[in-house]
């Protein structure tokens, strides 16, 4: 089916987003056409505003509208602990929990030889520079529990071992409310590995 050029371009723009195929792009484009012009303009302004006014914190790599970010500027946070995560979304997830009071370091990816991503392609060199600070006593590796995340955590822990900084890894395993019978072997294995005394 041939669409008028403005709709076609709008659909092409939507398809650049992850997980959006031609059908969803078409639905979104026609939904935008049905919106009031004021709402469409607000939507467009929000996109432009986010792109222009957000950057990455020069200290931790988290997404921010000020540099350094509000987390790095907060002197009430424990300056001796750094939690290493893969993406800014992981910082947001950790902050929702309201249990962690230390600092963060965002890698912006994970080591993946299959995709040609090595340690120098993610934010590891900046982490090493940052850890020269005598104040940091513990690094929590909170990369994803997949092959790439495990490889990244292992690489960082081997790199930092000589420094004497305490290295910890977040526990992986069964979610609260989960059933053993539905868990896969890897999840059960990680849950067993991470067991603790009661």
Order of alpha helices (4+ residues) and beta strands (2+ residues): alpha-alpha-alpha-beta-beta-alpha-beta-alpha-beta-alpha-beta-alpha-beta-alpha
